Amino acid sequence: MPEEKLEYSHYNPNDVDKIERLFIRTFTDSEGQSEGETVGGLAGELMRGTGEADLYGFIVRDSAELVGSILFSRIWFEREINSFILAPVATHTDYQRQGVGKELIKFGLNVLKEDGVELVLTYGDPRFYTKVGFHVVTEAQVPPPFKLSQPEGWMAQPLVADRIDPIEGKSCCVEALNKPEYW
């Protein structure tokens, strides 16, 4: 796959249906139809139901074909901190294990950093996310909105500091992610 053909950009709200189908197809291929529908539904709900100030979406295209997408939605803490959660992430099956997802995440993180976002969190596989600068944190260091079923997957990346200072108090997330089953 020639790298020069890939184009990284903000998502276009007119492409929500295409992006949702990408998430469904990608997760169906790797985890089965039920997971595909769940993650695709989450992506669609995030894009359709989250205010513009509380959502960043990015895509990667190969020529005209959509081959990857990531979403960042706001998370609030009792202490004011400009922070977002990276979830979900999808790279078309034919483009996996080629660095496309990593480059898309780096692209998104750079945009967030330029916009003054201080902290980005994610909840996933540390073997992947540590490759793009995330560090495992405890629920005591950074409180998630719900009790985590897999606390080893709670990770953070500071964008404006060299370290992550502990955050006290509670957190809450956008409505689409505000469901215990995602945590």
Residue pairs with C-beta under 8 A, 6 or more apart in sequence:
1 62
1 95
1 98
1 100
5 62
5 63
6 60
6 61
6 62
6 67
6 100
6 103
7 60
7 61
7 62
8 58
8 59
8 60
8 103
8 104
8 107
9 58
9 59
9 60
9 61
10 56
10 57
10 58
10 59
10 111
11 19
11 47
11 57
11 58
11 59
11 69
13 47
15 59
15 66
16 44
16 47
16 48
17 44
18 66
19 43
19 44
19 47
19 57
19 59
19 66
19 69
20 40
20 41
20 43
20 44
20 47
21 40
22 66
22 67
22 68
22 69
22 90
22 92
23 36
23 39
23 40
23 42
23 43
23 44
23 69
23 88
23 90
24 36
24 37
24 39
24 40
25 36
25 92
25 93
26 36
26 39
26 90
26 91
26 92
26 93
27 35
27 36
27 38
27 39
27 40
27 90
28 35
28 36
28 37
29 36
29 93
30 93
39 88
39 90
42 87
42 88
42 176
42 177
42 182
43 69
43 71
43 88
43 90
45 176
46 55
46 57
46 71
46 73
46 174
46 176
46 177
47 55
47 57
47 71
49 174
49 175
49 176
50 73
50 74
50 174
50 175
50 176
53 74
54 73
54 74
54 174
55 71
55 72
55 73
55 74
55 174
56 71
56 72
56 73
56 84
56 108
56 111
56 112
57 69
57 70
57 71
57 72
58 69
58 70
58 71
58 104
58 107
58 108
58 111
59 66
59 68
59 69
59 104
60 66
60 67
60 68
60 69
60 91
60 100
60 103
60 104
60 107
61 67
62 95
65 92
66 92
67 91
67 92
67 94
67 95
67 100
68 89
68 90
68 91
68 92
68 95
68 100
68 101
68 104
69 89
69 90
69 104
70 86
70 88
70 89
70 90
70 101
70 104
70 105
70 108
71 86
71 87
71 88
71 89
72 84
72 85
72 86
72 108
72 112
72 120
73 84
73 85
73 87
73 173
73 174
73 176
73 177
74 83
74 84
74 85
74 173
74 174
75 83
75 84
75 85
75 121
75 145
75 171
75 172
75 173
75 174
76 83
76 171
76 172
76 173
77 83
77 143
77 167
77 169
77 170
77 171
78 168
78 169
78 170
78 171
79 167
79 168
79 169
81 118
81 119
81 167
82 116
82 117
82 118
82 119
83 117
83 118
83 119
83 120
83 121
84 112
84 117
84 119
84 120
84 121
85 120
85 121
85 122
85 123
85 173
85 177
86 105
86 108
86 120
86 121
86 122
87 122
87 123
87 124
87 177
87 182
89 101
89 104
89 105
89 124
91 100
91 101
91 104
95 101
101 128
102 131
102 132
105 132
106 132
109 120
109 132
109 133
109 157
109 159
112 120
112 159
113 159
113 160
116 160
117 159
117 160
118 158
118 159
118 160
118 161
119 142
119 156
119 157
119 158
119 159
119 164
120 134
120 156
120 157
120 159
121 142
121 144
121 154
121 155
121 156
121 157
122 129
122 134
122 155
122 156
122 157
123 144
123 148
123 150
123 153
123 154
123 155
123 182
123 183
124 153
124 155
125 153
126 134
126 136
126 152
126 153
126 155
129 155
130 136
130 155
132 157
133 157
134 155
134 156
134 157
135 155
135 156
135 157
135 164
136 152
136 153
136 154
136 155
137 154
137 155
137 156
137 164
138 151
138 154
139 147
139 148
139 151
139 154
140 166
141 156
141 164
141 166
141 167
142 154
142 156
142 164
142 166
142 167
142 171
143 167
143 168
143 169
143 170
143 171
144 154
144 171
144 183
145 170
145 171
145 172
145 173
145 177
145 178
145 183
146 180
146 182
146 183
147 180
147 183
148 154
148 183
149 183
156 164
158 164
172 178
